[in-house]
Amino acid sequence: MGYGHAAEQVASVRPESVQVLLDYYDAVWGRTETVLEGATKADLDRIVDESWEPPVTMGVRWVSIVDDDVQHAGQAWYLRGLFERSA
């Protein structure tokens, strides 16, 4: 679906190393754990984005994030299968 990036822009992203990606993952996961561990049931109903109608709650945003993550994982496994079959 894209977020306004042209194919050339996406193709130009070249991490310095695998370690950079692993470090990024570790930092994101660490921050995610901190947020999730501190969350309460009341936080699920808190409005976090008023630019939508209806406004988006924290609970809805978390569902959206999990859905994105599952889709990306599926895409990665699909590509892995393609590569393994072509080798």
C-alpha contacts under 8 A as a table, 3 or more apart, distances in Angstrom:
res1	aa1	res2	aa2	distance
2	G	5	H	6.45
5	H	9	Q	5.97
5	H	10	V	6.55
6	A	9	Q	5.21
6	A	10	V	6.50
7	A	10	V	5.16
7	A	11	A	6.10
8	E	11	A	5.05
8	E	12	S	6.13
9	Q	12	S	5.16
9	Q	13	V	7.02
10	V	13	V	5.74
11	A	14	R	7.72
15	P	18	V	7.26
15	P	20	V	6.70
15	P	21	L	7.10
16	E	20	V	6.48
17	S	20	V	5.37
17	S	21	L	7.03
18	V	21	L	5.25
18	V	22	L	6.33
19	Q	22	L	4.93
19	Q	23	D	5.98
20	V	23	D	5.13
20	V	24	Y	6.14
21	L	24	Y	5.03
21	L	25	Y	6.16
22	L	25	Y	5.03
22	L	26	D	6.17
23	D	26	D	5.06
23	D	27	A	6.18
24	Y	27	A	5.15
24	Y	28	V	6.17
25	Y	28	V	5.18
25	Y	29	W	6.00
26	D	29	W	5.16
26	D	30	G	5.97
27	A	30	G	5.12
27	A	31	R	6.27
28	V	31	R	5.21
28	V	32	T	6.08
29	W	32	T	4.91
29	W	33	E	6.11
30	G	33	E	5.22
30	G	34	T	6.36
31	R	34	T	5.11
31	R	35	V	6.31
32	T	35	V	5.19
32	T	36	L	6.09
33	E	36	L	5.13
33	E	37	E	5.88
34	T	37	E	5.31
34	T	38	G	6.29
35	V	38	G	5.38
35	V	39	A	6.22
36	L	39	A	5.16
39	A	43	D	6.17
40	T	43	D	5.26
40	T	44	L	7.35
41	K	44	L	5.68
41	K	45	D	7.93
42	A	45	D	5.90
42	A	46	R	7.04
43	D	46	R	5.14
43	D	58	M	6.45
43	D	59	G	7.59
44	L	57	T	6.39
44	L	58	M	4.82
44	L	59	G	4.25
44	L	60	V	7.74
45	D	57	T	5.33
45	D	58	M	6.11
45	D	59	G	6.35
46	R	57	T	5.26
46	R	58	M	5.66
46	R	59	G	7.97
47	I	50	E	6.95
47	I	55	P	6.41
47	I	56	V	5.65
47	I	57	T	4.25
47	I	58	M	6.23
48	V	55	P	7.63
48	V	56	V	5.89
48	V	57	T	5.46
48	V	58	M	5.83
49	D	52	W	6.72
49	D	55	P	5.78
49	D	56	V	5.06
49	D	57	T	7.03
50	E	53	E	7.44
50	E	54	P	7.71
50	E	55	P	4.56
50	E	56	V	6.45
51	S	55	P	6.53
52	W	55	P	4.87
52	W	56	V	6.50
53	E	56	V	7.78
56	V	60	V	6.26
56	V	61	R	6.62
57	T	60	V	5.29
57	T	61	R	6.22
58	M	61	R	5.03
58	M	62	W	6.13
59	G	62	W	5.20
59	G	63	V	6.40
60	V	63	V	5.16
60	V	64	S	6.29
61	R	64	S	4.99
61	R	65	I	6.22
62	W	65	I	5.02
62	W	66	V	6.17
63	V	66	V	5.18
63	V	67	D	6.08
64	S	67	D	5.07
64	S	68	D	6.22
65	I	68	D	5.09
65	I	69	D	6.20
66	V	69	D	5.01
66	V	70	V	6.17
67	D	70	V	5.20
67	D	71	Q	6.24
68	D	71	Q	5.16
68	D	72	H	6.23
69	D	72	H	5.14
69	D	73	A	6.16
70	V	73	A	5.08
70	V	74	G	6.16
71	Q	74	G	5.09
71	Q	75	Q	6.22
72	H	75	Q	5.02
72	H	76	A	6.18
73	A	76	A	5.08
73	A	77	W	6.24
74	G	77	W	5.17
74	G	78	Y	6.08
75	Q	78	Y	5.04
75	Q	79	L	6.22
76	A	79	L	5.19
76	A	80	R	6.14
77	W	80	R	4.93
77	W	81	G	6.17
78	Y	81	G	5.15
78	Y	82	L	6.36
79	L	82	L	4.99
79	L	83	F	6.19
80	R	83	F	5.15
80	R	84	E	6.09
81	G	84	E	5.11
81	G	85	R	6.12
82	L	85	R	5.28
82	L	86	S	6.21
83	F	86	S	5.17
83	F	87	A	6.25
84	E	87	A	5.36
